[in-house]
Amino acid sequence: MRHPYPRAASLLSMLWAGACGGADSAPGPPTAGLDAPDRPLQWAPQELYSVGGFDAPEWATFGSVADIVFDSEGTLYILDSQAKTITRVSPTGEFAGTVAGPGEGPGELNNPMAMAMSSSGHLVVPDAGHRGFVRFGPDGEWLDNVAVDLAEEGLPVNGIHAHPSGGLVSTAGLRINLARGPSGGRTSISAPEGRPVHMYSLNAETPGRDFFSAWDPPEPPEGGESEVTGSGSSGGRMTMRMSRIQAFEPSLSLGVLPDGRILVADTSSYAIKIVDPEDGSVLGRLERPVPPTVVDERLQRIERDRRLAQAAESRGARLITIGGSGGGGIDPDAMQRMMEDQIENMVFYPEIPVIEALGVDSEGRIWVQRSSGVPGEDGPTDVITADRRYLGTLPADGLRIPDAFGPNGLIAVTELDEFDVPTIRVLRLPTD
């Protein structure tokens, strides 16, 4: 997930209503060219089961759901980054065991950030504490740890995609340098130059590689950088630097098609590149006539207020160092002050990008999550195919890109209640 998208139950109620019988019997939607105007996509997912929630049994009580994936049999894996555990749920919604728990030993999780299910059925977890990937077999047994050169490749923090070749596709990870000196270690974290798209090999003998350079938006005006430093119990130091924030800057969204081609959305327009992962050549583009929103003072004010509110909600978070600092970290008050100062002085990209995120389901359909044009408000989601057929648009108050796609139309979505307690709902979509 990838990226988590909390959703209230009401968002799905209109889709669940009228769902009678199996979704597989639903006829496929008519198609049109990508230049067609928006038309509603009438899908009625069938709810199969849910796990989590306030009254859940102990095994289904989750602190912070960082990622969710399915395997080829429909078994669900849930990564709780707070508890540092991975829970397996059977295709019928029953507890199927715990894959991993917290710790620093073999098969344990130290600082897990995301998950992916490889084409060979291996569960792969990037773990900063282990400085690489932790791999588990189809039955949940620990296989090995794959070390990564953190200074050269870094680790992906989210948005990892399994590739049919056996590797993982992601935006290039943060570079982590651990310098040693007489007084201890010093950790520095930096972003790669530009916006490379990276293939992690998952083979200790073969390093990963950047295979595509996404469009890199113009840098914000010089100045406005911030820095905060923390120290650990063993005398090590960690420095966190933050460049000036440019709100509404086009994000880099990725997807992997079943045949291995890579989807890249990297500008403010509705344009998706189809990229060859071998040589980085652009094989084609998927475009729709949906323009970006021009940013005015009202939208700037809404965005600044929204970010300040988010920063206030996250007060108290602590950034833990990665090795060499004795478990220390950066003072949360200093982090808070740096973040608020950055928000107050941020600049704005002139347009709000059309595309917020991409997803590819088990049928090879491409989900394009669109912006509403107003910060903090949900937009609609298009469903199209790689051969330029437009299937329709899911409404803004309905289903957006699920947190996980599984076989035979399975999807999983995460909802948070008023106390931020997560519930994961598993549904089945039409597959025709």
C-alpha positions as CSV (number, residue, x, y, z in Angstrom):
1,M,0.0,0.0,0.0
2,R,0.5,0.8,0.2
3,H,-0.4,3.5,1.1
4,P,-3.3,3.3,3.8
5,Y,-6.5,5.0,2.9
6,P,-8.9,5.0,6.0
7,R,-12.5,4.8,4.8
8,A,-15.7,5.0,6.8
9,A,-18.2,2.2,6.4
10,S,-20.7,4.7,4.8
11,L,-18.4,5.1,1.8
12,L,-19.1,1.5,0.8
13,S,-22.7,1.2,1.8
14,M,-24.0,2.4,-1.6
15,L,-21.8,-0.2,-3.3
16,W,-22.9,-3.0,-1.0
17,A,-26.5,-2.2,-1.3
18,G,-28.2,-4.5,-3.8
19,A,-25.4,-7.0,-3.9
20,C,-27.2,-10.2,-4.3
21,G,-25.4,-13.5,-4.9
22,G,-21.8,-13.8,-6.1
23,A,-20.2,-10.8,-7.9
24,D,-18.7,-13.2,-10.5
25,S,-22.1,-13.4,-12.1
26,A,-22.2,-9.6,-12.8
27,P,-21.9,-8.7,-16.4
28,G,-18.8,-6.8,-17.5
29,P,-19.2,-3.1,-18.0
30,P,-19.3,-1.6,-21.5
31,T,-16.1,0.1,-22.6
32,A,-15.3,3.4,-24.4
33,G,-12.2,5.3,-25.5
34,L,-10.2,7.2,-22.9
35,D,-11.5,10.5,-24.3
36,A,-15.1,9.6,-23.3
37,P,-16.7,11.8,-20.6
38,D,-17.0,10.4,-17.1
39,R,-19.8,7.8,-16.6
40,P,-20.7,6.0,-13.4
41,L,-19.3,2.5,-12.8
42,Q,-22.0,0.4,-11.2
43,W,-20.2,-2.3,-9.2
44,A,-21.8,-4.1,-6.3
45,P,-19.0,-5.8,-4.3
46,Q,-19.9,-8.8,-2.2
47,E,-18.7,-8.5,1.4
48,L,-17.0,-11.7,2.6
49,Y,-15.7,-11.0,6.1
50,S,-14.1,-8.4,8.3
51,V,-11.4,-8.5,11.0
52,G,-10.5,-6.0,13.7
53,G,-12.6,-3.4,15.3
54,F,-13.2,-2.4,18.9
55,D,-14.6,-5.8,20.1
56,A,-12.2,-8.0,18.1
57,P,-10.6,-11.0,19.6
58,E,-7.0,-10.6,20.7
59,W,-5.5,-12.0,17.5
60,A,-7.5,-9.4,15.4
61,T,-6.7,-6.4,17.5
62,F,-4.4,-4.1,15.5
63,G,-2.5,-1.0,16.6
64,S,-1.3,0.5,13.3
65,V,-2.0,-1.3,10.0
66,A,0.9,-0.4,7.8
67,D,0.2,-2.8,4.9
68,I,-2.1,-5.6,3.7
69,V,-1.5,-8.2,1.0
70,F,-3.1,-11.3,-0.4
71,D,-1.4,-14.4,-1.6
72,S,-2.5,-16.4,-4.7
73,E,-4.9,-18.5,-2.6
74,G,-6.7,-15.5,-1.1
75,T,-5.0,-15.7,2.4
76,L,-4.7,-12.2,3.8
77,Y,-1.5,-10.9,5.5
78,I,-1.8,-7.9,7.9
79,L,1.3,-6.0,8.9
80,D,0.9,-4.1,12.3
81,S,3.9,-1.8,12.4
82,Q,3.1,-0.8,16.0
83,A,3.1,-4.4,17.3
84,K,5.7,-5.5,14.7
85,T,3.7,-8.5,13.8
86,I,2.2,-10.1,10.6
87,T,-1.1,-11.9,11.0
88,R,-2.4,-14.4,8.5
89,V,-6.2,-14.6,7.9
90,S,-7.7,-17.6,6.0
91,P,-9.9,-17.0,2.9
92,T,-12.9,-17.5,5.1
93,G,-11.8,-14.9,7.6
94,E,-10.4,-17.2,10.3
95,F,-7.1,-16.8,12.2
96,A,-4.4,-18.7,10.3
97,G,-1.4,-17.9,12.5
98,T,1.2,-15.3,13.1
99,V,4.0,-15.1,10.6
100,A,6.4,-12.9,12.6
101,G,6.7,-11.0,15.8
102,P,9.0,-8.3,17.2
103,G,12.7,-8.9,17.8
104,E,16.1,-8.7,16.2
105,G,16.7,-12.3,15.5
106,P,16.0,-14.5,12.4
107,G,12.4,-14.3,11.3
108,E,11.6,-11.4,13.7
109,L,10.7,-7.8,12.8
110,N,12.6,-4.8,14.1
111,N,11.3,-1.8,12.1
112,P,8.9,-3.1,9.3
113,M,7.6,-0.5,6.9
114,A,5.6,-2.3,4.2
115,M,5.0,-5.7,2.5
116,A,4.8,-7.3,-0.9
117,M,3.8,-10.8,-2.1
118,S,6.3,-11.9,-4.7
119,S,5.4,-13.8,-7.9
120,S,6.9,-16.9,-6.3
121,G,4.6,-16.7,-3.3
122,H,7.2,-15.2,-0.9
123,L,6.2,-12.5,1.5
124,V,8.8,-9.7,1.5
125,V,9.1,-7.1,4.2
126,P,11.5,-4.1,4.0
127,D,12.8,-3.7,7.6
128,A,15.1,-0.8,8.4
129,G,16.2,-2.4,11.7
130,H,17.5,-5.4,9.7
131,R,18.9,-3.1,7.0
132,G,17.3,-5.0,4.2
133,F,14.4,-7.3,3.3
134,V,13.0,-10.1,5.5
135,R,11.5,-13.0,3.4
136,F,9.0,-15.6,4.4
137,G,7.8,-18.7,2.5
138,P,4.3,-19.6,1.4
139,D,3.5,-21.2,4.8
140,G,4.8,-18.2,6.7
141,E,8.2,-19.8,7.6
142,W,11.2,-17.5,7.7
143,L,13.5,-18.0,4.7
144,D,16.2,-15.4,4.9
145,N,17.2,-11.8,5.2
146,V,18.4,-10.0,2.1
147,A,20.8,-7.2,3.0
148,V,20.7,-3.9,1.1
149,D,23.4,-1.2,0.8
150,L,21.5,1.5,2.6
151,A,23.9,4.2,1.4
152,E,23.6,3.2,-2.3
153,E,20.1,1.8,-2.7
154,G,18.3,2.7,0.5
155,L,15.0,1.0,1.5
156,P,11.6,1.8,0.2
157,V,9.3,3.1,2.9
158,N,6.0,2.4,1.2
159,G,4.5,1.7,-2.2
160,I,6.4,-1.4,-3.1
161,H,5.1,-3.5,-6.0
162,A,6.0,-7.2,-6.7
163,H,7.3,-7.7,-10.3
164,P,6.8,-10.9,-12.3
165,S,10.6,-11.2,-12.6
166,G,10.9,-11.7,-8.9
167,G,12.1,-8.3,-7.9
168,L,10.3,-5.3,-6.3
169,V,9.5,-2.0,-8.0
170,S,9.4,1.2,-6.0
171,T,10.5,4.8,-5.9
172,A,14.2,4.9,-4.9
173,G,14.5,4.6,-1.1
174,L,16.0,7.1,1.3
175,R,19.8,6.8,1.6
176,I,21.0,6.0,5.1
177,N,24.6,6.6,6.0
178,L,26.0,5.3,9.3
179,A,29.3,7.1,10.0
180,R,31.5,5.9,12.9
181,G,33.7,8.0,15.0
182,P,35.5,8.1,18.4
183,S,32.4,9.3,20.1
184,G,30.0,6.9,18.5
185,G,27.9,6.8,15.3
186,R,26.2,9.5,13.3
187,T,23.3,8.7,11.1
188,S,22.2,10.9,8.2
189,I,19.2,10.3,5.9
190,S,19.0,11.8,2.4
191,A,16.8,11.5,-0.7
192,P,18.2,10.3,-4.0
193,E,18.9,12.8,-6.8
194,G,15.9,13.4,-9.0
195,R,13.1,10.8,-9.0
196,P,14.4,7.4,-10.1
197,V,12.2,4.3,-10.2
198,H,14.1,1.4,-8.8
199,M,14.1,-2.4,-9.2
200,Y,15.2,-4.2,-6.0
201,S,16.6,-7.6,-7.0
202,L,16.1,-9.5,-3.7
203,N,19.4,-11.3,-4.5
204,A,22.3,-10.5,-2.3
205,E,24.7,-11.2,-5.2
206,T,22.9,-8.8,-7.5
207,P,22.4,-5.2,-6.5
208,G,19.2,-3.4,-7.6
209,R,19.1,-0.7,-10.3
210,D,17.4,2.5,-11.3
211,F,15.7,1.8,-14.6
212,F,13.7,5.0,-15.2
213,S,14.0,8.6,-14.3
214,A,10.6,10.1,-13.7
215,W,9.9,13.8,-14.4
216,D,11.3,15.9,-11.6
217,P,9.2,19.0,-10.8
218,P,11.1,22.3,-10.5
219,E,12.7,22.8,-7.1
220,P,11.1,25.4,-4.8
221,P,13.0,28.7,-4.2
222,E,16.2,28.3,-2.4
223,G,16.2,28.8,1.4
224,G,13.8,27.6,4.0
225,E,15.6,24.4,4.8
226,S,15.4,23.1,8.4
227,E,17.5,20.7,10.5
228,V,17.1,19.0,13.8
229,T,19.5,16.7,15.6
230,G,19.1,14.1,18.2
231,S,21.5,12.0,20.3
232,G,21.4,8.4,21.5
233,S,22.3,6.8,24.8
234,S,25.6,5.6,23.4
235,G,26.7,9.0,22.2
236,G,25.7,8.7,18.6
237,R,23.9,11.5,16.8
238,M,21.2,11.6,14.2
239,T,20.5,14.6,11.9
240,M,17.1,15.0,10.1
241,R,17.1,17.7,7.4
242,M,13.9,18.9,5.7
243,S,13.9,20.9,2.5
244,R,11.4,23.6,1.9
245,I,7.9,22.2,1.3
246,Q,6.2,22.7,-2.1
247,A,2.6,21.8,-1.7
248,F,0.7,20.2,-4.6
249,E,3.9,19.1,-6.2
250,P,3.1,16.2,-8.5
251,S,3.7,12.9,-6.8
252,L,5.3,9.8,-8.3
253,S,2.7,7.0,-8.6
254,L,3.6,3.5,-9.8
255,G,1.9,0.3,-10.8
256,V,2.9,-3.1,-12.3
257,L,0.9,-4.7,-15.0
258,P,0.6,-8.5,-15.1
259,D,3.0,-8.7,-18.1
260,G,5.7,-6.8,-16.2
261,R,5.3,-3.4,-17.8
262,I,5.5,-0.5,-15.4
263,L,2.9,2.4,-15.0
264,V,4.3,5.8,-14.1
265,A,2.3,8.9,-13.3
266,D,4.7,11.8,-12.6
267,T,3.1,15.1,-13.8
268,S,0.1,17.2,-12.9
269,S,-1.9,16.2,-16.0
270,Y,-3.9,13.0,-16.6
271,A,-1.0,11.1,-18.3
272,I,0.2,7.6,-17.4
273,K,3.4,6.4,-19.0
274,I,3.8,2.6,-19.8
275,V,7.5,1.8,-19.2
276,D,9.7,-1.1,-20.2
277,P,11.5,-2.2,-17.0
278,E,14.5,-3.5,-18.9
279,D,15.7,-0.3,-20.7
280,G,13.3,2.3,-19.3
281,S,11.8,3.2,-22.7
282,V,8.3,4.6,-22.8
283,L,6.1,2.2,-24.7
284,G,2.9,4.2,-24.6
285,R,0.7,6.6,-22.7
286,L,-2.8,6.5,-21.2
287,E,-4.4,10.0,-21.1
288,R,-7.9,11.3,-20.4
289,P,-9.1,14.9,-21.0
290,V,-9.3,15.8,-17.2
291,P,-7.4,19.1,-16.5
292,P,-5.5,19.9,-13.3
293,T,-6.9,22.6,-10.9
294,V,-5.3,26.0,-10.9
295,V,-4.1,26.9,-7.4
296,D,-5.4,30.2,-6.0
297,E,-5.1,31.9,-2.6
298,R,-8.2,30.1,-1.2
299,L,-6.8,26.7,-2.0
300,Q,-3.4,27.8,-0.5
301,R,-5.2,28.7,2.7
302,I,-7.1,25.5,2.9
303,E,-4.0,23.4,2.4
304,R,-1.9,25.3,5.0
305,D,-4.7,24.9,7.6
306,R,-5.1,21.2,6.7
307,R,-1.4,20.5,7.2
308,L,-1.2,22.4,10.4
309,A,-4.1,20.4,11.8
310,Q,-2.4,17.1,10.7
311,A,0.8,18.2,12.4
312,A,-1.0,18.9,15.6
313,E,-2.7,15.5,15.6
314,S,0.7,13.8,15.1
315,R,2.3,15.6,18.1
316,G,4.3,13.3,20.2
317,A,5.6,11.0,17.5
318,R,9.3,10.0,18.0
319,L,11.8,9.3,15.2
320,I,14.0,6.4,16.2
321,T,17.5,6.1,14.9
322,I,18.7,3.2,12.8
323,G,21.7,1.7,14.4
324,G,24.7,3.2,16.2
325,S,22.8,5.5,18.6
326,G,21.7,3.2,21.4
327,G,18.0,3.4,20.7
328,G,17.9,7.2,20.9
329,G,15.9,9.5,18.7
330,I,14.9,13.1,17.9
331,D,13.0,15.1,20.4
332,P,9.3,15.2,19.3
333,D,8.9,18.9,20.3
334,A,11.8,19.8,18.1
335,M,10.4,17.8,15.2
336,Q,7.0,19.5,15.8
337,R,8.5,23.0,15.7
338,M,10.4,22.2,12.5
339,M,7.3,20.8,10.8
340,E,5.1,23.8,11.8
341,D,7.7,26.2,10.6
342,Q,8.0,24.4,7.3
343,I,4.2,24.5,6.8
344,E,4.0,28.2,7.6
345,N,6.7,29.0,5.0
346,M,5.8,26.4,2.3
347,V,5.4,27.4,-1.3
348,F,2.8,26.1,-3.8
349,Y,3.0,24.4,-7.1
350,P,0.7,26.2,-9.6
351,E,-1.6,23.3,-10.2
352,I,-3.2,20.5,-8.2
353,P,-2.3,17.3,-10.0
354,V,-5.2,15.2,-11.4
355,I,-3.8,11.8,-10.4
356,E,-3.3,11.0,-6.7
357,A,-2.5,7.3,-6.9
358,L,-2.5,4.2,-9.2
359,G,-3.5,0.6,-8.6
360,V,-3.6,-2.6,-10.7
361,D,-6.0,-5.4,-9.7
362,S,-5.7,-9.1,-10.4
363,E,-7.6,-8.7,-13.7
364,G,-5.0,-6.2,-15.0
365,R,-7.5,-3.3,-14.6
366,I,-5.9,0.0,-13.8
367,W,-7.4,2.1,-11.0
368,V,-6.7,5.9,-11.3
369,Q,-7.5,7.8,-8.1
370,R,-8.2,11.4,-9.0
371,S,-8.1,14.6,-7.0
372,S,-11.3,16.5,-6.3
373,G,-9.4,19.8,-6.8
374,V,-10.0,20.8,-3.2
375,P,-7.4,19.8,-0.5
376,G,-8.7,17.1,1.9
377,E,-11.7,16.2,-0.2
378,D,-12.0,12.8,-2.0
379,G,-12.2,12.7,-5.8
380,P,-13.5,9.9,-8.1
381,T,-11.6,6.9,-9.3
382,D,-11.4,5.8,-12.9
383,V,-11.0,2.1,-14.0
384,I,-9.3,1.6,-17.3
385,T,-7.3,-1.0,-19.2
386,A,-3.8,-1.0,-20.6
387,D,-5.2,-1.3,-24.1
388,R,-6.9,2.1,-23.8
389,R,-10.4,1.0,-22.8
390,Y,-12.3,3.2,-20.3
391,L,-14.6,1.1,-18.1
392,G,-16.1,3.8,-15.9
393,T,-15.7,6.0,-12.9
394,L,-16.4,5.2,-9.2
395,P,-17.9,8.2,-7.4
396,A,-16.0,10.3,-4.9
397,D,-18.1,9.0,-2.0
398,G,-17.7,5.4,-3.0
399,L,-14.8,3.0,-3.3
400,R,-11.3,4.4,-4.1
401,I,-8.2,2.3,-4.6
402,P,-8.3,-0.6,-2.1
403,D,-5.5,-1.3,0.3
404,A,-4.9,-4.7,-1.3
405,F,-6.0,-6.6,-4.4
406,G,-6.2,-10.4,-4.4
407,P,-7.1,-13.2,-6.8
408,N,-10.6,-13.6,-8.4
409,G,-11.7,-10.0,-7.6
410,L,-10.7,-10.0,-3.9
411,I,-10.0,-6.5,-2.3
412,A,-9.3,-5.4,1.2
413,V,-10.0,-1.9,2.6
414,T,-9.1,-0.5,6.0
415,E,-11.5,1.7,8.0
416,L,-10.8,3.6,11.2
417,D,-13.4,4.3,13.8
418,E,-13.6,7.4,16.0
419,F,-10.9,6.0,18.2
420,D,-8.6,5.2,15.2
421,V,-9.2,1.4,15.8
422,P,-8.8,-0.3,12.4
423,T,-11.2,-2.7,10.8
424,I,-10.2,-4.6,7.6
425,R,-13.1,-5.5,5.3
426,V,-12.6,-8.1,2.5
427,L,-14.9,-7.9,-0.5
428,R,-15.2,-9.4,-3.9
429,L,-15.5,-7.3,-7.1
430,P,-16.8,-8.3,-10.5
431,T,-14.0,-10.0,-12.5
432,D,-15.5,-9.7,-16.0
